[in-house]
Amino acid sequence: MAGVSQYAGSRAALIGDAQTRASRFETVYREASEARLQALRLGAEIIARDTLIVAALMQRDRPELARRSVPLFEQVLKPRFGVTILGFQVAADVNFFRAHRPDLFGDSLADRAMVAAVMKTRVPVVGLEIGRLGPELRVIAPVVSGDTFVGNLELGSSPWDALQIAAQATGLDFGFALDRRVAETLDRTRGTTDLAKGEVLYIRFSRTEARDLLALIPFNPAETAAQSSQADGREAFVQTIPIVDVSRQPVIHITVADDLTDALARARNRIVLYTASATAILLAVMLIGLFQFRALRARLERSFSGRLQEVRSKARAYDQIRQSLNDLNAWKLGLLTELILLIRDPLIAVQGAINTAMRGDPEVSGPSLAFAASEVHRLNTAVEDQATMLLMRDRLRRAEPEPVDVTALTSAVAAEAGGPPAIQINASAGLPPVRCDASLLRAAFRTVVLVLQRRSDATSLVMAIKTEDGVIVGRIVGSGAWKGTMPSLDELVAFGMATDKEAGSSLILARLTFEHFDGSLSLLDNEPNRVGFQFTLKVA
């Protein structure tokens, strides 16, 4: 029974570790994809300022556009930055020119939602979209000459690099799949490496061994919860991460896998050895006890109990040290990944701008050096933002929660905020307290109010708070619209000083504060002519 219990514990620990790494895989992939999209957007903005390319596109001169864009794609964008798509459109349903496929043009793009959106709004669109050859990270930006709209510029890159970064950071294998109905529409040759599972088709894998493992074990790709599956004497952990494209449809599936067979075999061997040793010792003790039972019983019990307690104490200490080292290594690896993704693209862009300035063209050197200075400033800002995030996480870890009256706290924030716009509190009577750090929660509310006052045209704000099923639910809402770009809860966006003595927290820090105290913070969505945020907090 002891051996069975130990084996079950070892198996549960292995699955728990794999599940933690699967969650980290998703986080690293999404962060790497977002960094690549930002780099593509910057590249699109730079190319859209090239006067020769703009002139060729404006004059609908395809040969001249080819002379300008194909070398740029083949010699710079593709080998140095991993760009796989460089294209131009002049109408929502017709492709004008592809630098990556000069022989293919004039085909219909009527089913491309991103192209149609930019043609209509003249605003850049970024995201993951499925094209002729499969999913691509894409940026489509308008090309403008003076006040004249010339057409669209498209840059794209494969999501494969982001998946490889996540695999290296977590040590997990993965398979990349599409809904079968979507995969059958792609312009690609079906290969022997394709793998069908239910209604999805796996078309790419981190390694050949990953394809063999996913083909061997039974699992349901539609199930997003962690799964443990066995087949032919092998056991593996699998979990499917659904990825939505720009149409908000989860047609892409990434299944991460970890082969647990060898680790479980080692655990079984250790348990067998332990059980055999314990049995031999027990038999020896029983034989000795037959002759000297009374004389040795008390001493054996004391010795055995003391040694067992010592072994257990050392085992617990070892497990704690090992877990701490694993957490530290994961944190270091995640931090290095984030820093590399944040620093790499700005430095490359700055180097390109400086090289352009050094060529001696007086019409280009001034803007290029100005752009270089701007990118250096953005790099410094990114580093400072990451430092702010680390300090905030440390402060949250050291916070000592206590019961806090949310009604009194929000009333104080509203009084401090002043206006315009003015803030009205609408709180249900008898709201129970929440358990949190009052100063951190106060700063989070102050940030949300400050964003609404500075980034929207609402003439008044209403803060409504009530309880639902043991959770405090609230909204901070005003009638109106956002000024400029809608705020983001996923990027570090600073909004100046919250008070005369204290720097204002960013939205992501406010969101981290709510989540640390078992709550949430999100943007108000799908309510026309209204702006605001909604939040939850767990009752103490």
N, C-alpha and C positions, 0 to 999 in steps of 0.2 A: 504493500500500500504506500509505503514511504517513497519507493522508487516511482510508482505511478504518479504520486503527487508532485514529486520533483520534476518529472518529465513534463507534466502539464504546466507547471510554473515556467520552465525553460521555454516551452513552446509559446506560451502567452507573452513572455518577455520579447522573444524574437519577432512575433507579430506586431507587438506594440511599437518596437523600434522601427520596423518597416513602415508602419502607418505614420509615425512621426516624420520619417524621411520622405514619404509620399506627399505629406502636406508641405514640407519644405520644397519639394520638387515643383509643385504648382506655384508656390510663391516666387521662386527663382525664375521659372519660365515666364511668368507674367511680367516680372520686373525687367528681364532681359528683352522681351518683346517690346515693352514700352520704350526702353532705351533705344532700340533699333528704329522704332517708328519716329522718335524725336530726331534721330540722326537723318533719317530719310526726309523728314520735313525740312530740316535745315538745308540739306542738299538740294531739294526742290526749289527752295527760295533763292539759293545762289544761282542755279541754272536759269531760273526765270528772269534773272537780271542780266543775262548775257545778251547784249544788244544784237549780236549777229544771229543768234538762234531765234530771238524774238522777231527780227526782221524777216528771216526766211519763213517762219511760221505765218507771219502776217501776210506775206506775199504768196502764200500757198506754194512755195518753191520747194518741192520735195527733194530734188537733187542737192540743192544747197543745204537743206536741213540735214541730209544724210552726211554731207562732207563735214558739217560742224558737230553733229551729235554722235555718229558712229565711232570715230576715234576716241572721243571722250568716254563713251561706254566701254569700248574694248580695252583701252590702255589705262584708264583710271578707275572708273566706278566699279567695274566687274572684278579686276584682280585685287584692288586695294581695299575696297569697301564691301565686297560681297553683294553688290547690286545685280539683280537678275533681270530687271525690267526697266527700260527707259522708253516711254512712248509719248505721242502727242495726239490730241483729238481736237477737231474744230467743230464737230457737231455731235449731239448726244447719241446718235445712232450709227456713226461712221468713224472708224479708226483711220487717222490720216497717215501716221508713220510710226513704226517701231524700230528703234535703233538696235534692239536685240534680235529682231527678225525683220530686216529691211525688205525681204521679199514678200512679206505678208502685210497688206494694207487694204483699206476700203471695205473691210468686213463690218458687220453690224455689231454695235455695242449696246443694243437696246436693253439687254438683260443685266447690264452693269449698273447697279444702284448708285455706286459712288460717282461714276461718270455723270449720270443724270443729275445728281445732287449738286455737283460743282457747276455744271452748266446752268442750273437754275438759280443758285444762291451766290455764285462767284466767291465762295468761301472754301478754303482748303478742307479736305476730309481725310482722316487717317483711320486705319483699321485693318482687320484681317478679312480678306474677301477671296472667294473661290473664283478663279478664272478658267481659261481653256486647259491649262496644264495642272491645276490644283490650287490649294490654298497659298496665298502670298500675303506678306505684310506690305501694305500699299499706302502711298501718299499721293493724292491727286490734288493739284493746286492750279488756280487760274493763272494764265499768262496775260498780263496787261501792258499795253504800250500807251503811256499817257492816260487818257480816259477811255481808251478803246479796248474792249475785251477781244483778245486774239484767239484764245483757245485754252485747252487744258494741257498740263504737263503731268506725267505719271512716272513715279519711281516705285520699284518694288524689290523685295528681298524675301528669300525663303525663311520660314520659321524654323528651319532645321538647326541653325546656329544656336538659337535660344534653347531648343530642346537638348542639344549637346551640352550646353553650359549647365543646365539643370541636372542632367545625368552625371556629369563630372562632380557637381557639388554634393550629390546625394548618394552616388554609388548604385543607383537603380537603373535597370534596363527599361526600355519602353517600346511600345508599338504605336504607330500613327495610323488612325483609321478615319474613314468617311462613311456617312450613310450610303448604303449600297446604291440607292436611287441617284445620289449625287455623283458617286464614283463612276457610274456607268455613262454619265454625260461628258466626262473629261476626255480631252484629246491626248490619250496616252495608251501605250501598248501594255496589255495585260501580261504580267510576268509570272514565272513559277514561284516567286517569292510572295505573291499576294496571298492573303489568308482571310477567309470568310468566317465570321462568327455571328450567327444570327442575322440581323439586318444591317450589319456594318461590314466593311471591307478594309482590312489592314493592308496598307500599301508601302509602308516603310518601317524599318526597325533600327534600333541603336546598334545591334549586333546580330549576326546570324544565329547565335545561341538564344537570343531573345525571341526570334521568330520560332525556333524549335520548341522553346518552353511554352509559348502561348498556344502553339498548335497542339501540344501534348495535353495540357491540362484543361478540364472543362470549366468555363466561367461564363457569366452573362455580361456582355459589354454595356448593356443598358442599365445595369446596377452600379450606382456611383459609390456605394458603401464598400469598405474594405472587405475582401473575400480571401479565404484560405481554401485552396483546392488541391486534391490529390489525384494522381493517375500513374499507373505503372511504377509504383514504388517511389515516386517523386512527389514532393509537396512544395507549393509555391504560394507566395502572397501576391495578390493582384488588386489593383484599384483603378477604376476608370475616371478620368477627369474630363468632363464635357467642356468644350470650348465654343463660344458663340462667335459668329462672324458679324459683319456690319449690319446684317438684317436681323440680328438678335436671335438667330436660330441655332440651336446646338447641334450642328451637323458634323462637327469634328470631334473625335474622341481620341484621347491620349491614355493608353493603358500602361501603367508602371507595374513592374514585376520584380520580385526578388526570390531566387531559388533558395528555399530553406532546407533542402534535403541534407546537404553536408553538415550544416550547423546542428540540425536535429540528430543526425547520426553521432556527432561528437558528444552531444548531450546524453544520448542513450548509452554510449560507451562509458562516460563518466559515472552515470547512475549505476550501470551494471558493476563497475569496479567498486563503487562505494558500497553497494548492496552486498557483494561477495565478501568484501573486507569486514563489513559490519557483522555478517553472518558468522564468519570464521572467529571473530573476536567473541561473539556471543556464545558460540559453542565452547570455546576455550574457558570462558568464565563459568559456564554451567558445569564443565568437568571439574574445574578447580573447586567450585562451590560444593560439589558432592562430598569433598573431603574436609573442607575448611569453611563451610557455609557460615556458621555463626561468627567465626573470628574475622572473616573477611567481608561480610555483607555490608557493614556500616562504612568501612573504608572504601570499598569499591563504589558504593553509591555516592559518597562525597567526591571521590576522584572523578568518576564518570560524569556527574552533574557539573562539576567545575570545568572540566575540559570541554564538555558540550557547550556550556555557556560561553567559554572563551572562543571556541570555533565559530559559534554563531555571531558573537560580537565582532570578530575579525572579518567574517564574511560580510556583515552589514557595512562595516567601515570600508571594505574594499569595493563593494557595490556602489557606495556613495561617491568614493573617489573616482571610480571608473565613469559613473554617470556625469560627474562634474567635468571630467576631462572631455567626454564626448560632447557635452553641451558647449564647452569652451571652444573646441575645434570647429563645431558647426557654426558657432557665432563668428569666429574668425574668418571662416571660409565665406560665409554670407556677406560679412563686411567687406572683404577683399573683392568679392564679386560686384557688390554695389559700387564700390569706389572705382573699380576698373571701368564699369559701364558708364559711370557718370563723367569720368575724367577723359576717357579715350577719345570720344568723338569731338568734344570741344578742342582738344589739343591738335587733332588732325585738321580741323577746320581752320584754326589759327595758323598752323604751318602753311596751309594752302594760301591763305590771305597774304601772309608775309612774303611767300615766294612770288606771288603775283606782283606785290609792291616792288620787289627787288628787280623786276624786269625793266623798270625805268619808264613805264608808260604813265605820264602825268595824269591822264584822265582816269586811270584805274587805281593808282597808288593811294590816293587820298581815301576813297571809300574802302579799299582793302584794309589799310591800316586802322581805320575807324572800326571796321568789322572785327579785326583782330583784337583790338582793345575791348570791344563789347564781349567777345567770347571769353577772354581772360577774366573779365568781371563775372561772367556767368559761371565760369569754373570756380572762382573763389566763393561765389554765392552758394554753389552746390556743396562745397566742402563745409562751409559754415552751417548749411542746413543739416548736413549729416551729423555734425557735432551737436547741433541743437537737439536732434532726435535722440542721440545717445544720452545726453544729459537728461532729457525728459524721461526716457525709459528708466534711468537710474533713480530719478526722483520719484517716479511712480512705484518702483520696487521698495523704496525706503519709506513710503508714505504709511502712516498709521491711521487706518479708517476709524471713524467714530460716527454715531448717529447725527444726521444733519437734517434740519427742517428745510425742505426744498422750497416751500412757499416763501419763507422769510429770506432765503438766499436769493431767489429770483427777484423778489421785491427790491432787495438792496441793489442788485445789478441794474434793474430798471431805473432806480433813482440815480445811480451813479452815471448811467449812460446819458441821461438828459435827452437831447434831441437836436435837430430833427432826424428821423421822425420820432414822435412820442411813443412810449411803450405802455400798453394796458395789460394788467395781470388778471387772468380769469382762472382761478384755482378752485377746485372742489373743496368743500369744507371737510376738515378732519383728515387731511392727507397724512399718512404715516411717514416717519422719517426714513431716509436711506442711509446706508453705511458707506461712507467714503471720506476722503480728505476735503474739508470744506474749502480751503484756499485753492486747491487744484480745480475743483468743480466750479468754483466761482470764476476762475480765470477762463475755463472752457466756455461758460455761458457768456462772459464778457466778449470773448472772441466772436461767437456766433452773432451776438447783437451788433458788434462793430462791423462785421462783414455786411450785414443787412443794411446798416445805416450808410455805409460808404459805397456799396456796390449795387444798390437798387434804387429805384425812384419811388418807393412806397412812401406814402404820406403819413402812415401810422402803422404800428406793429401791435399784434395781439399775441400774448404768451398764455396759451391754454394748457392746464395741467389737470390730470385726473388719474385714477387707479383702475387697472383692469387685471384681474386674476393675479394679484400679488405683485404687479409691476406698475410703476408710475410711468404713464405715457404722456408726452407733451409735444406741443407744436409752437414754433415761433414764426408767425406768418404775417405778411403784408400784401395789400393789393397793388399790383404794378408789375414791373419787369426788371430783369437784371441789366445793369449798365455794362455794355461790352460783353466779354466772354463770361459764361457762367462759372462760378467758383468750383474748385475741385477738392474733394476730400482725400484724394490720393496723391497730391503733389504738395510740396512745401511752398505755400504762398503766404508771404508775410504782409501784414496790413498796417505797419507803423506802431505807434505807441498806444497801449490800452489805457494807461494812466500817465501821469507826469513822471512817475518814478519807475514804472515797470514796463518792459517791452511787451507788446501784444503777442499772444500765442498765435500760431498758425492754425489753419483748420485741421490739418492732420494731427497736431498735438491735441487739439480739442477732442477729435475723434478717439485718439489713443486713451485720453483720460476717461471718457465714457465707457469704452470697452474694458479698461482695466478694472472698473468697478461694476462689472457684469451688466453693462448697459450698451447702448448703441446710439450713433448719430448718423443721419443721412439727409440728403437734399430732398426737399419737397418736389414731387414729380407728378406729371400728368394732371395738373390743375391749371387750366389756362388763366392768364392774367393774375397769377398769384405767385409770390416768391417766398421762400422760407426754408426752415429745417424742421425735422421731427426727431425726437429722441426718446429713449427708454432708460429707466433706472430700476434696479432691483430693490424691493422694499427690505429694510433691515430686519 
